[in-house]
Amino acid sequence: MQLFVGLGNPGAKYERNRHNIGFMAVEQIAEDHGFGPWRSKFQGMISEGVLDGEKVILLKPMTFMNLSGQSVGDALRFYKLTPADVVVFHDELDLAPAKLRVKQGGGHAGHNGLRSIHQHIGETYARVRLGIGHPGHKDRVAQYVLQDFAKADRDWLDDLLRGIGDGAPWLAQGKPDRFQNAVAQRTAPARPDKPAKPRPEPTQTARQTKSAAPPQDETRSALQKLVDRFR
């Protein structure tokens, strides 16, 4: 059994915020793979299902971001899981929009949701870092993550979430590289082969030069022609 955790803040006010992309990710998995209805448990909302034969619990903590660890810790103890069974989906300022990286363990890099999870279960869980870009200055970060995604973000966000849904079974199998490849096929589809460039037509000057050149035989002297006749 595995626990997939999406980070975000509860309530309609935050629903489309950049900070809530973790919620969006697990909601996409639930929708694409026929998970059960969301129900209240562990100070959050959970949905149960199966990914390629592996039972997975999806969790959205309803504690607000900076207390997410309480919910994750409760679920971990109830199901008798270890941090190695946990995957956390969260927004990542240090990745460009639509980029995604899977990371095992490590620091929280100032992310309040991860900081809280570290406090309750340690740091050895896996993370799916979902790029949202950076506002350019640290003083603008708090406002930036609590703003809704812009209209210009809709296409790449939709592709990213659909890719997560496509690749979720690979993640459940412990194959993050294949998961990332599935996402990449949505966010950066293969480009069609370029058609061969047509050969350029000769210029007018080249055509004139070619036609003006005398046949090879005309450049031979009369003596050379006479010698050739007796060879």
Residue frames as a rotation matrix with the C-alpha (Angstrom) as fourth column:
MET 1
0.575 0.818 0.000 0.00
0.818 -0.575 0.000 0.00
0.000 0.000 -1.000 0.00
GLN 2
-0.611 -0.760 0.219 1.13
0.764 -0.639 -0.088 3.53
0.207 0.113 0.972 -0.76
LEU 3
0.327 0.642 -0.693 0.04
0.738 -0.632 -0.238 6.98
-0.591 -0.434 -0.680 0.36
PHE 4
-0.435 -0.355 0.828 -0.03
0.803 -0.569 0.177 9.73
0.408 0.742 0.532 -2.28
VAL 5
0.066 0.384 -0.921 -0.39
0.788 -0.586 -0.188 13.15
-0.612 -0.713 -0.341 -0.64
GLY 6
-0.058 -0.036 0.998 -1.37
0.764 -0.645 0.021 16.31
0.643 0.763 0.066 -2.50
LEU 7
-0.511 -0.193 -0.838 -0.58
0.772 -0.532 -0.348 19.60
-0.379 -0.825 0.420 -0.74
GLY 8
-0.454 0.403 0.795 -2.81
0.380 -0.719 0.582 22.65
0.806 0.566 0.174 -0.79
ASN 9
-0.966 0.247 0.075 -5.18
-0.193 -0.499 -0.845 24.78
-0.171 -0.830 0.530 1.26
PRO 10
-0.563 0.811 0.159 -8.86
0.804 0.582 -0.124 23.89
-0.193 0.058 -0.980 1.85
GLY 11
0.020 0.729 -0.684 -11.79
0.354 -0.645 -0.677 25.96
-0.935 -0.228 -0.271 0.64
ALA 12
0.600 0.350 0.719 -13.06
0.778 -0.050 -0.626 27.48
-0.184 0.935 -0.302 -2.61
LYS 13
0.898 -0.264 -0.350 -10.98
-0.238 -0.964 0.119 30.62
-0.369 -0.023 -0.929 -2.03
TYR 14
0.013 -1.000 0.026 -7.77
-0.675 0.010 0.737 28.67
-0.737 -0.027 -0.675 -2.64
GLU 15
0.597 0.359 0.717 -9.03
0.032 0.883 -0.468 26.09
-0.802 0.302 0.516 -5.10
ARG 16
0.877 -0.221 0.426 -7.21
0.456 0.111 -0.883 27.41
0.148 0.969 0.198 -8.19
ASN 17
0.757 -0.653 -0.019 -4.17
-0.562 -0.666 0.491 28.86
-0.333 -0.361 -0.871 -6.40
ARG 18
0.276 -0.778 -0.564 -0.69
-0.620 0.304 -0.723 27.91
0.734 0.550 -0.399 -7.55
HIS 19
-0.520 -0.490 0.700 -0.09
-0.852 0.249 -0.460 26.59
0.051 -0.836 -0.547 -4.03
ASN 20
0.136 0.720 0.680 -2.89
-0.661 0.577 -0.479 24.04
-0.738 -0.385 0.555 -4.60
ILE 21
0.096 -0.122 -0.988 -1.38
-0.945 0.300 -0.129 22.24
0.312 0.946 -0.087 -7.56
GLY 22
-0.905 -0.417 0.085 -0.72
-0.417 0.829 -0.373 19.25
0.086 -0.373 -0.924 -5.28
PHE 23
-0.295 0.900 0.322 -4.47
-0.261 0.248 -0.933 18.92
-0.919 -0.359 0.162 -4.65
MET 24
0.375 0.462 -0.803 -5.06
-0.857 -0.157 -0.491 19.14
-0.353 0.873 0.337 -8.40
ALA 25
-0.454 -0.670 -0.587 -2.57
-0.831 0.556 0.008 16.34
0.321 0.491 -0.810 -9.07
VAL 26
-0.955 0.093 0.283 -4.17
-0.061 0.870 -0.490 13.77
-0.292 -0.485 -0.824 -6.76
GLU 27
-0.011 0.992 -0.128 -7.65
-0.368 -0.123 -0.922 14.78
-0.930 0.037 0.366 -7.93
GLN 28
0.134 -0.016 -0.991 -6.57
-0.991 0.009 -0.134 14.04
0.011 1.000 -0.014 -11.50
ILE 29
-0.852 -0.478 -0.214 -5.28
-0.465 0.878 -0.111 10.60
0.241 0.005 -0.971 -10.48
ALA 30
-0.651 0.672 0.353 -8.56
-0.054 0.423 -0.905 9.83
-0.757 -0.608 -0.239 -8.72
GLU 31
0.256 0.800 -0.542 -10.59
-0.630 -0.287 -0.721 10.87
-0.733 0.526 0.431 -11.75
ASP 32
-0.022 -0.342 -0.939 -8.47
-0.983 0.181 -0.043 9.08
0.185 0.922 -0.340 -14.35
HIS 33
-0.752 -0.432 -0.497 -8.25
-0.360 0.902 -0.238 5.78
0.551 0.000 -0.834 -12.48
GLY 34
0.070 0.948 -0.310 -11.72
-0.167 0.318 0.933 5.41
0.984 -0.014 0.180 -11.01
PHE 35
-0.895 -0.393 -0.213 -10.86
0.159 0.164 -0.974 5.90
0.418 -0.905 -0.084 -7.34
GLY 36
-0.177 0.857 -0.485 -13.59
0.956 0.267 0.123 5.87
0.235 -0.441 -0.866 -4.74
PRO 37
0.576 0.488 0.656 -15.41
0.352 -0.872 0.340 8.99
0.738 0.035 -0.674 -3.52
TRP 38
-0.529 -0.753 0.392 -13.56
0.002 -0.462 -0.887 11.47
0.849 -0.468 0.246 -1.36
ARG 39
0.618 0.704 -0.351 -14.37
0.372 0.132 0.919 11.14
0.693 -0.698 -0.181 2.34
SER 40
0.439 -0.397 0.806 -13.24
-0.650 -0.760 -0.020 12.88
0.620 -0.515 -0.591 5.50
LYS 41
0.916 -0.230 -0.329 -10.49
0.382 0.748 0.543 11.18
0.121 -0.623 0.773 7.53
PHE 42
0.118 -0.962 -0.246 -7.13
0.988 0.089 0.126 11.98
-0.099 -0.258 0.961 9.14
GLN 43
0.106 -0.003 -0.994 -7.88
0.253 -0.967 0.029 15.73
-0.962 -0.255 -0.102 9.29
GLY 44
-0.722 -0.357 -0.593 -8.14
-0.474 -0.369 0.799 15.57
-0.504 0.858 0.097 5.51
MET 45
0.524 0.819 -0.235 -9.94
-0.733 0.292 -0.615 14.02
-0.434 0.495 0.753 2.55
ILE 46
-0.567 -0.725 0.391 -9.02
-0.421 0.663 0.618 10.56
-0.708 0.186 -0.682 1.29
SER 47
0.559 0.637 -0.530 -9.87
-0.816 0.311 -0.487 8.50
-0.146 0.705 0.694 -1.78
GLU 48
-0.115 -0.577 0.809 -8.93
-0.392 0.774 0.497 4.84
-0.913 -0.260 -0.315 -2.23
GLY 49
0.790 0.352 -0.503 -8.10
-0.594 0.232 -0.770 2.97
-0.154 0.907 0.392 -5.40
VAL 50
0.447 -0.625 0.640 -5.71
0.344 0.780 0.522 0.68
-0.826 -0.013 0.564 -7.25
LEU 51
0.576 -0.381 -0.723 -2.91
-0.774 -0.540 -0.331 1.58
-0.264 0.750 -0.606 -9.65
ASP 52
0.156 -0.511 -0.845 -1.60
-0.695 0.551 -0.462 -1.36
0.701 0.660 -0.269 -11.67
GLY 53
0.307 0.087 -0.948 -2.36
0.301 0.936 0.184 -3.82
0.903 -0.342 0.261 -8.86
GLU 54
-0.701 -0.611 -0.367 -1.01
0.576 -0.182 -0.797 -1.57
0.420 -0.770 0.480 -6.09
LYS 55
0.410 0.865 -0.287 -3.46
0.876 -0.287 0.388 -0.20
0.253 -0.411 -0.876 -3.52
VAL 56
-0.707 -0.609 0.360 -3.06
0.526 -0.793 -0.307 3.56
0.473 -0.028 0.881 -3.16
ILE 57
0.275 0.706 -0.652 -4.60
0.921 -0.388 -0.032 6.01
-0.276 -0.592 -0.757 -0.70
LEU 58
-0.298 -0.270 0.915 -4.88
0.551 -0.832 -0.066 9.59
0.779 0.485 0.397 -1.94
LEU 59
0.123 0.280 -0.952 -4.82
0.969 -0.242 0.054 12.23
-0.215 -0.929 -0.301 0.79
LYS 60
-0.107 -0.102 0.989 -5.56
0.350 -0.935 -0.058 15.97
0.931 0.340 0.135 0.74
PRO 61
-0.570 -0.123 -0.812 -4.78
0.822 -0.085 -0.564 17.45
0.001 -0.989 0.150 4.18
MET 62
0.271 0.756 0.596 -7.46
0.586 -0.620 0.521 19.95
0.764 0.208 -0.611 5.26
THR 63
0.389 -0.208 -0.898 -5.29
0.894 -0.150 0.422 21.47
-0.223 -0.967 0.128 7.98
PHE 64
0.953 -0.242 -0.183 -3.97
-0.292 -0.897 -0.333 24.34
-0.083 0.370 -0.925 5.82
MET 65
0.664 -0.684 -0.302 -0.53
-0.138 0.285 -0.949 24.05
0.735 0.671 0.095 4.29
ASN 66
-0.148 -0.884 0.443 1.69
-0.660 -0.245 -0.710 24.74
0.736 -0.398 -0.548 7.30
LEU 67
-0.160 0.121 0.980 0.07
-0.877 0.438 -0.198 21.94
-0.453 -0.891 0.036 9.35
SER 68
0.355 0.349 -0.867 -0.04
-0.832 0.541 -0.123 19.29
0.426 0.766 0.482 6.62
GLY 69
-0.580 -0.729 -0.362 2.23
-0.477 0.665 -0.575 16.97
0.660 -0.161 -0.734 8.58
GLN 70
-0.562 0.447 0.696 -0.46
-0.690 0.210 -0.693 16.33
-0.456 -0.870 0.190 11.19
SER 71
0.518 0.832 -0.196 -2.75
-0.774 0.360 -0.520 14.75
-0.363 0.421 0.831 8.61
VAL 72
0.296 -0.494 -0.817 0.05
-0.638 0.534 -0.554 12.81
0.711 0.686 -0.158 6.90
GLY 73
-0.735 -0.615 0.285 1.34
-0.598 0.389 -0.700 11.49
0.320 -0.685 -0.654 10.24
ASP 74
-0.163 0.777 0.609 -2.15
-0.757 0.297 -0.582 10.30
-0.633 -0.555 0.539 11.28
ALA 75
0.726 0.464 -0.508 -2.62
-0.688 0.493 -0.533 8.41
0.003 0.736 0.677 8.00
LEU 76
-0.074 -0.861 -0.503 0.86
-0.657 0.421 -0.625 6.89
0.750 0.284 -0.597 8.14
ARG 77
-0.785 -0.238 0.572 0.31
-0.615 0.406 -0.675 5.48
-0.071 -0.882 -0.466 11.64
PHE 78
0.156 0.939 0.307 -3.20
-0.778 0.308 -0.548 4.20
-0.609 -0.154 0.778 10.90
TYR 79
0.855 0.197 -0.479 -2.12
-0.495 0.584 -0.644 2.19
0.153 0.788 0.597 7.85
LYS 80
0.642 -0.676 0.360 1.18
0.020 0.485 0.875 1.17
-0.766 -0.555 0.325 9.50
LEU 81
0.850 -0.361 0.383 3.20
0.409 -0.006 -0.913 2.58
0.332 0.933 0.143 6.61
THR 82
0.085 -0.882 -0.463 6.74
0.796 -0.219 0.564 3.93
-0.599 -0.417 0.684 6.56
PRO 83
0.226 -0.048 -0.973 7.95
-0.271 -0.963 -0.015 7.23
-0.936 0.267 -0.230 5.05
ALA 84
-0.815 -0.579 -0.022 9.26
-0.212 0.262 0.942 5.18
-0.539 0.772 -0.336 2.08
ASP 85
-0.498 0.720 0.484 5.59
0.831 0.556 0.028 4.43
-0.249 0.416 -0.875 1.21
VAL 86
0.383 0.653 -0.654 4.70
0.502 -0.741 -0.446 8.13
-0.775 -0.158 -0.611 0.95
VAL 87
-0.524 -0.440 0.729 4.78
0.844 -0.379 0.378 10.33
0.110 0.814 0.570 -2.17
VAL 88
0.061 0.497 -0.866 4.01
0.544 -0.743 -0.388 14.05
-0.837 -0.448 -0.316 -1.74
PHE 89
-0.061 0.028 0.998 2.90
0.944 -0.323 0.067 16.23
0.324 0.946 -0.007 -4.68
HIS 90
0.326 0.130 -0.936 3.71
0.642 -0.758 0.118 19.91
-0.694 -0.639 -0.331 -4.14
ASP 91
0.975 0.023 0.221 4.31
0.171 -0.712 -0.681 23.21
0.142 0.701 -0.698 -5.92
GLU 92
0.238 -0.965 -0.112 7.94
0.845 0.148 0.513 24.04
-0.479 -0.217 0.851 -6.73
LEU 93
0.822 0.057 -0.566 9.13
-0.058 -0.981 -0.184 27.62
-0.566 0.184 -0.804 -7.27
ASP 94
-0.016 -0.974 -0.225 12.55
-0.528 -0.183 0.829 26.53
-0.849 0.132 -0.511 -8.50
LEU 95
-0.589 -0.091 0.803 11.19
0.565 0.663 0.490 24.68
-0.578 0.743 -0.339 -11.53
ALA 96
-0.915 0.255 -0.312 9.81
-0.396 -0.707 0.585 26.36
-0.071 0.659 0.749 -14.64
PRO 97
-0.014 0.989 0.145 6.06
-0.784 0.079 -0.615 26.03
-0.620 -0.122 0.775 -15.25
ALA 98
0.744 0.462 -0.483 5.07
-0.657 0.636 -0.405 22.57
0.120 0.619 0.776 -16.59
LYS 99
-0.225 -0.861 -0.456 8.36
-0.538 0.500 -0.679 21.00
0.812 0.092 -0.576 -15.45
LEU 100
0.815 0.488 0.312 8.21
-0.544 0.463 0.700 18.05
0.197 -0.740 0.643 -13.07
ARG 101
-0.271 -0.910 -0.313 10.84
-0.549 0.413 -0.727 16.20
0.791 -0.026 -0.612 -11.07
VAL 102
0.836 0.430 -0.340 10.68
-0.001 0.622 0.783 13.26
0.549 -0.654 0.521 -8.69
LYS 103
-0.163 -0.889 0.428 12.95
-0.594 -0.258 -0.762 13.46
0.788 -0.378 -0.486 -5.66
GLN 104
0.499 0.251 -0.829 13.63
0.413 0.773 0.483 10.99
0.762 -0.583 0.282 -2.87
GLY 105
0.358 -0.325 -0.875 14.31
0.921 -0.034 0.389 12.52
-0.156 -0.945 0.287 0.54
GLY 106
-0.467 -0.637 0.613 16.19
0.683 -0.700 -0.208 15.75
0.562 0.322 0.762 1.16
GLY 107
-0.887 0.028 -0.461 15.38
0.322 -0.677 -0.662 19.13
-0.331 -0.735 0.592 2.68
HIS 108
0.071 0.997 0.026 12.15
0.850 -0.047 -0.524 21.12
-0.521 0.060 -0.851 2.56
ALA 109
-0.621 -0.450 0.642 13.71
0.752 -0.574 0.324 24.21
0.223 0.684 0.695 0.87
GLY 110
-0.973 0.193 -0.125 11.47
-0.120 -0.890 -0.441 26.53
-0.196 -0.414 0.889 2.88
HIS 111
-0.465 0.862 -0.201 8.19
-0.239 0.096 0.966 24.97
0.852 0.498 0.162 1.69
ASN 112
-0.450 0.283 0.847 5.82
-0.888 -0.241 -0.391 25.18
0.093 -0.928 0.360 4.67
GLY 113
0.672 0.730 -0.123 3.93
-0.723 0.683 0.103 22.01
0.159 0.020 0.987 3.79
LEU 114
0.422 -0.609 -0.672 7.10
0.091 0.765 -0.637 19.96
0.902 0.208 0.378 3.49
ARG 115
-0.539 -0.623 0.567 8.50
-0.468 -0.339 -0.816 21.55
0.700 -0.705 -0.109 6.64
SER 116
0.054 0.670 0.740 5.46
-0.997 0.083 -0.002 20.31
-0.063 -0.737 0.673 8.58
ILE 117
0.864 0.243 -0.440 5.70
-0.331 0.934 -0.135 16.81
0.379 0.262 0.888 7.09
HIS 118
-0.077 -0.973 -0.217 9.39
-0.107 0.224 -0.969 16.68
0.991 -0.051 -0.121 8.02
GLN 119
-0.490 -0.113 0.864 8.43
-0.806 -0.320 -0.499 17.42
0.333 -0.941 0.065 11.63
HIS 120
0.298 0.774 0.559 5.94
-0.905 0.415 -0.091 14.53
-0.303 -0.479 0.824 11.77
ILE 121
0.955 0.114 0.274 7.43
-0.044 0.967 -0.249 11.71
-0.294 0.226 0.929 9.66
GLY 122
0.056 -0.993 0.102 11.00
0.291 0.114 0.950 12.74
-0.955 -0.024 0.295 8.84
GLU 123
0.150 -0.104 -0.983 12.47
-0.683 -0.730 -0.027 13.52
-0.715 0.675 -0.180 5.44
THR 124
-0.729 -0.605 0.320 12.88
-0.247 0.669 0.701 10.15
-0.638 0.432 -0.637 3.69
TYR 125
0.230 0.879 0.417 9.59
0.367 0.318 -0.874 10.26
-0.901 0.354 -0.250 1.77
ALA 126
-0.565 -0.362 0.741 9.41
0.808 -0.060 0.587 10.88
-0.168 0.930 0.326 -2.00
ARG 127
-0.063 0.531 -0.845 8.26
0.051 -0.844 -0.534 14.14
-0.997 -0.077 0.027 -3.55
VAL 128
-0.047 0.105 0.993 6.87
0.999 0.026 0.044 15.04
-0.021 0.994 -0.106 -6.96
ARG 129
-0.424 -0.229 -0.876 7.97
0.345 -0.935 0.078 18.63
-0.837 -0.269 0.475 -7.51
LEU 130
0.226 0.650 0.726 5.51
0.961 -0.026 -0.276 20.48
-0.161 0.760 -0.630 -9.75
GLY 131
-0.727 -0.687 -0.016 7.02
0.670 -0.714 0.203 23.56
-0.150 0.137 0.979 -11.37
ILE 132
0.485 0.873 -0.058 5.07
0.845 -0.484 -0.228 26.81
-0.227 0.062 -0.972 -11.10
GLY 133
0.105 -0.524 0.845 7.93
0.565 -0.668 -0.484 29.26
0.818 0.528 0.226 -11.80
HIS 134
-0.256 -0.321 -0.912 9.25
0.937 -0.316 -0.151 32.02
-0.239 -0.893 0.382 -9.58
PRO 135
0.766 0.643 -0.005 7.91
0.625 -0.747 -0.228 35.59
-0.150 0.171 -0.974 -9.32
GLY 136
0.434 -0.674 0.597 11.46
0.393 -0.455 -0.799 36.95
0.810 0.582 0.067 -9.51
HIS 137
-0.433 -0.553 0.712 11.95
-0.460 -0.543 -0.702 38.19
0.775 -0.631 -0.019 -5.94
LYS 138
-0.734 0.074 -0.675 11.57
0.474 0.768 -0.431 36.41
0.486 -0.637 -0.598 -2.61
ASP 139
-0.897 0.403 -0.181 9.40
-0.108 -0.598 -0.794 39.22
-0.428 -0.693 0.580 -1.22
ARG 140
-0.337 0.795 -0.504 6.74
-0.941 -0.270 0.205 38.40
0.027 0.543 0.839 -3.83
VAL 141
-0.883 -0.106 -0.457 6.62
-0.188 0.972 0.139 34.64
0.429 0.209 -0.879 -3.21
ALA 142
-0.806 0.591 -0.026 3.81
0.267 0.324 -0.907 34.56
-0.528 -0.738 -0.419 -0.61
GLN 143
-0.097 0.788 -0.608 1.49
-0.547 -0.552 -0.629 36.62
-0.832 0.272 0.485 -2.81
TYR 144
-0.419 -0.165 -0.893 2.47
-0.903 0.179 0.391 34.70
0.095 0.970 -0.224 -5.94
VAL 145
-0.966 -0.013 -0.258 1.70
-0.017 1.000 0.012 31.20
0.258 0.016 -0.966 -4.65
LEU 146
-0.573 0.804 -0.162 -1.67
0.455 0.147 -0.878 32.31
-0.682 -0.577 -0.450 -3.25
GLN 147
-0.291 0.470 -0.833 -2.80
-0.763 -0.640 -0.094 33.71
-0.577 0.608 0.545 -6.59
ASP 148
0.616 0.569 0.544 -4.85
-0.057 0.721 -0.690 31.71
-0.785 0.395 0.477 -9.08
PHE 149
-0.409 -0.661 0.629 -3.15
0.622 0.302 0.722 30.33
-0.667 0.687 0.287 -12.15
ALA 150
-0.405 0.201 -0.892 -3.42
-0.508 -0.861 0.036 32.82
-0.760 0.467 0.451 -15.01
LYS 151
0.700 0.713 -0.035 -5.45
-0.371 0.322 -0.871 32.11
-0.610 0.623 0.490 -18.15
ALA 152
0.402 -0.637 -0.658 -2.16
-0.862 -0.020 -0.507 31.80
0.310 0.771 -0.557 -20.05
ASP 153
-0.575 -0.658 0.487 -1.25
-0.798 0.581 -0.159 28.85
-0.178 -0.480 -0.859 -17.77
ARG 154
0.298 0.852 0.431 -4.30
-0.773 0.480 -0.414 26.74
-0.560 -0.209 0.802 -18.58
ASP 155
0.713 0.004 -0.701 -2.88
-0.577 0.572 -0.583 24.76
0.399 0.820 0.410 -21.50
TRP 156
-0.281 -0.903 -0.326 0.37
-0.455 0.425 -0.783 23.68
0.845 -0.071 -0.530 -19.86
LEU 157
-0.556 0.132 0.821 -1.36
-0.808 0.147 -0.571 23.03
-0.196 -0.980 0.025 -16.54
ASP 158
0.566 0.822 0.057 -3.91
-0.758 0.546 -0.357 20.77
-0.325 0.159 0.932 -18.21
ASP 159
0.501 -0.463 -0.731 -1.15
-0.438 0.592 -0.676 18.88
0.746 0.659 0.094 -20.04
LEU 160
-0.563 -0.771 0.297 0.86
-0.617 0.153 -0.772 18.48
0.549 -0.618 -0.562 -16.84
LEU 161
-0.262 0.536 0.803 -2.08
-0.840 0.282 -0.463 17.13
-0.475 -0.796 0.377 -14.84
ARG 162
0.779 0.544 -0.312 -3.11
-0.626 0.643 -0.442 14.73
-0.040 0.539 0.841 -17.61
GLY 163
0.120 -0.835 -0.536 0.47
-0.473 0.427 -0.771 13.51
0.873 0.347 -0.344 -17.78
ILE 164
-0.646 -0.296 0.704 0.42
-0.761 0.176 -0.624 12.85
0.061 -0.939 -0.339 -14.04
GLY 165
0.322 0.845 0.428 -2.75
-0.772 0.495 -0.398 10.82
-0.548 -0.202 0.812 -14.49
ASP 166
0.713 -0.101 -0.694 -1.15
-0.530 0.570 -0.627 8.88
0.459 0.815 0.353 -17.34
GLY 167
-0.097 -0.945 -0.312 2.02
-0.357 0.326 -0.875 8.10
0.929 0.027 -0.369 -15.41
ALA 168
0.176 0.203 0.963 0.58
-0.970 -0.130 0.205 7.41
0.166 -0.971 0.174 -11.95
PRO 169
0.982 0.190 -0.021 0.73
-0.183 0.968 0.172 3.59
0.053 -0.165 0.985 -12.32
TRP 170
0.350 -0.928 -0.128 4.49
0.308 0.243 -0.920 3.83
0.885 0.283 0.371 -12.98
LEU 171
-0.212 -0.398 0.893 4.90
-0.663 -0.613 -0.430 5.90
0.718 -0.683 -0.134 -9.83
ALA 172
0.593 0.520 0.615 3.01
-0.804 0.420 0.420 3.28
-0.040 -0.743 0.668 -7.82
GLN 173
0.933 -0.287 -0.218 5.39
0.213 0.928 -0.307 0.64
0.290 0.240 0.927 -9.22
GLY 174
0.608 -0.744 -0.278 8.39
0.159 -0.230 0.960 2.60
-0.778 -0.628 -0.022 -7.98
LYS 175
-0.097 -0.606 0.789 9.53
0.964 0.141 0.227 3.58
-0.249 0.783 0.570 -11.47
PRO 176
0.293 0.256 -0.921 9.88
0.303 -0.939 -0.165 7.37
-0.907 -0.231 -0.352 -11.33
ASP 177
-0.725 -0.608 -0.324 11.78
-0.125 -0.346 0.930 7.58
-0.678 0.714 0.174 -14.63
ARG 178
-0.771 0.500 0.394 8.88
0.613 0.419 0.669 6.03
0.170 0.758 -0.630 -16.52
PHE 179
0.211 0.824 -0.526 6.46
0.880 -0.394 -0.264 8.25
-0.424 -0.408 -0.808 -14.65
GLN 180
-0.061 -0.322 -0.945 8.44
-0.019 -0.946 0.323 11.32
-0.998 0.038 0.051 -15.73
ASN 181
-0.951 -0.283 0.125 8.54
0.095 0.117 0.989 10.04
-0.294 0.952 -0.084 -19.33
ALA 182
-0.310 0.919 0.243 4.74
0.950 0.288 0.123 9.69
0.043 0.269 -0.962 -19.36
VAL 183
0.389 0.411 -0.825 4.39
0.525 -0.834 -0.169 13.28
-0.757 -0.367 -0.540 -18.17
ALA 184
-0.463 -0.684 -0.564 6.92
-0.123 -0.580 0.805 14.50
-0.878 0.443 0.184 -20.74
GLN 185
-0.798 0.202 0.568 4.90
0.595 0.414 0.689 12.91
-0.096 0.887 -0.451 -23.55
ARG 186
0.315 0.948 -0.036 2.03
0.946 -0.317 -0.069 15.21
-0.076 -0.012 -0.997 -22.60
THR 187
0.631 -0.051 -0.774 3.98
0.263 -0.925 0.275 18.37
-0.730 -0.377 -0.570 -21.86
ALA 188
-0.060 -0.696 -0.716 6.57
-0.730 -0.459 0.507 18.08
-0.681 0.553 -0.480 -24.65
PRO 189
0.718 0.414 0.559 5.20
0.013 0.796 -0.605 15.83
-0.696 0.442 0.566 -27.42
ALA 190
-0.217 -0.849 0.482 7.63
0.565 0.294 0.771 14.56
-0.796 0.439 0.416 -30.05
ARG 191
0.019 0.147 -0.989 8.10
-0.555 -0.821 -0.133 16.93
-0.832 0.551 0.066 -32.94
PRO 192
0.861 0.299 0.411 7.32
0.154 0.616 -0.773 15.63
-0.484 0.729 0.484 -36.44
ASP 193
-0.090 -0.924 0.371 10.26
0.757 0.179 0.628 14.99
-0.647 0.337 0.684 -38.73
LYS 194
0.065 0.032 -0.997 11.20
-0.342 -0.938 -0.052 18.01
-0.938 0.344 -0.050 -40.80
PRO 195
0.879 0.246 0.409 10.59
0.282 0.424 -0.860 17.56
-0.386 0.871 0.303 -44.56
ALA 196
-0.085 -0.955 0.285 13.67
0.858 0.075 0.508 17.49
-0.507 0.287 0.813 -46.73
LYS 197
0.101 0.054 -0.993 14.55
-0.148 -0.987 -0.068 20.89
-0.984 0.154 -0.091 -48.12
PRO 198
0.859 0.215 0.465 14.03
0.407 0.265 -0.874 21.15
-0.311 0.940 0.140 -51.91
ARG 199
-0.197 -0.968 0.152 17.16
0.860 -0.096 0.502 21.68
-0.471 0.230 0.851 -53.95
PRO 200
0.125 0.243 -0.962 17.39
-0.034 -0.968 -0.249 25.31
-0.992 0.064 -0.113 -55.08
GLU 201
0.824 0.193 0.532 16.88
0.523 0.098 -0.847 26.11
-0.216 0.976 -0.020 -58.73
PRO 202
-0.257 -0.958 0.124 20.02
0.937 -0.215 0.275 27.35
-0.237 0.187 0.953 -60.52
THR 203
0.079 0.233 -0.969 20.23
0.170 -0.961 -0.217 31.09
-0.982 -0.148 -0.115 -60.86
GLN 204
0.948 0.313 -0.048 19.89
0.037 -0.258 -0.965 32.86
-0.315 0.914 -0.256 -64.20
THR 205
0.399 -0.878 -0.263 23.65
-0.907 -0.420 0.025 33.55
-0.132 0.228 -0.965 -64.22
ALA 206
-0.313 -0.526 0.791 24.46
-0.445 0.817 0.367 29.89
-0.839 -0.237 -0.490 -63.61
ARG 207
0.459 0.557 0.692 22.16
0.370 0.589 -0.719 28.81
-0.808 0.586 0.064 -66.45
GLN 208
0.942 -0.126 -0.309 23.74
-0.323 -0.579 -0.748 31.30
-0.085 0.805 -0.587 -68.81
THR 209
0.046 -0.993 0.108 27.25
-0.932 -0.003 0.361 30.21
-0.359 -0.117 -0.926 -67.80
LYS 210
-0.155 -0.062 0.986 26.35
-0.069 0.996 0.051 26.57
-0.985 -0.060 -0.159 -68.35
SER 211
0.723 0.511 0.465 24.84
0.414 0.217 -0.884 27.17
-0.552 0.832 -0.055 -71.79
ALA 212
0.832 -0.427 -0.354 27.72
-0.549 -0.725 -0.417 29.41
-0.078 0.541 -0.837 -72.82
ALA 213
0.017 -0.881 0.473 30.36
-0.550 0.387 0.740 26.79
-0.835 -0.273 -0.478 -72.10
PRO 214
0.065 -0.024 -0.998 31.52
-0.983 0.172 -0.068 25.23
0.174 0.985 -0.013 -75.43
PRO 215
0.972 0.234 -0.020 31.21
-0.230 0.967 0.111 21.45
0.045 -0.104 0.994 -75.86
GLN 216
0.468 -0.843 0.266 34.38
-0.159 0.216 0.963 19.64
-0.869 -0.493 -0.033 -74.85
ASP 217
0.286 -0.356 0.890 35.01
0.811 0.584 -0.028 18.49
-0.510 0.730 0.456 -78.42
GLU 218
0.846 0.122 0.519 35.04
0.434 -0.722 -0.538 22.05
0.309 0.681 -0.664 -79.76
THR 219
0.825 -0.564 0.043 38.04
-0.479 -0.657 0.583 22.96
-0.301 -0.501 -0.812 -77.64
ARG 220
0.332 -0.724 0.605 40.32
0.367 0.690 0.624 20.36
-0.869 0.015 0.495 -79.27
SER 221
-0.148 -0.498 -0.855 42.75
-0.641 -0.609 0.466 21.44
-0.753 0.617 -0.229 -82.02
ALA 222
0.657 0.380 -0.651 42.54
-0.754 0.334 -0.566 20.10
0.002 0.863 0.506 -85.58
LEU 223
-0.272 -0.846 -0.459 45.81
-0.726 0.493 -0.479 18.16
0.631 0.203 -0.749 -85.05
GLN 224
-0.744 0.032 0.668 44.38
-0.559 0.518 -0.648 16.42
-0.366 -0.855 -0.367 -81.94
LYS 225
0.344 0.935 0.089 41.25
-0.645 0.304 -0.701 15.46
-0.682 0.184 0.708 -83.83
LEU 226
0.465 -0.226 -0.856 43.33
-0.786 0.339 -0.517 14.02
0.407 0.913 -0.020 -86.70
VAL 227
-0.664 -0.746 0.055 45.47
-0.665 0.555 -0.499 11.96
0.341 -0.368 -0.865 -84.28
ASP 228
-0.389 0.590 0.708 42.31
-0.596 0.424 -0.681 10.54
-0.702 -0.687 0.187 -82.63
ARG 229
0.549 0.669 -0.501 41.04
-0.804 0.258 -0.536 9.34
-0.230 0.697 0.679 -86.04
PHE 230
0.246 -0.542 -0.803 44.08
-0.564 0.594 -0.574 7.02
0.789 0.594 -0.159 -86.49
ARG 231
-0.505 -0.386 0.772 44.07
-0.861 0.290 -0.418 5.55
-0.062 -0.876 -0.479 -82.95
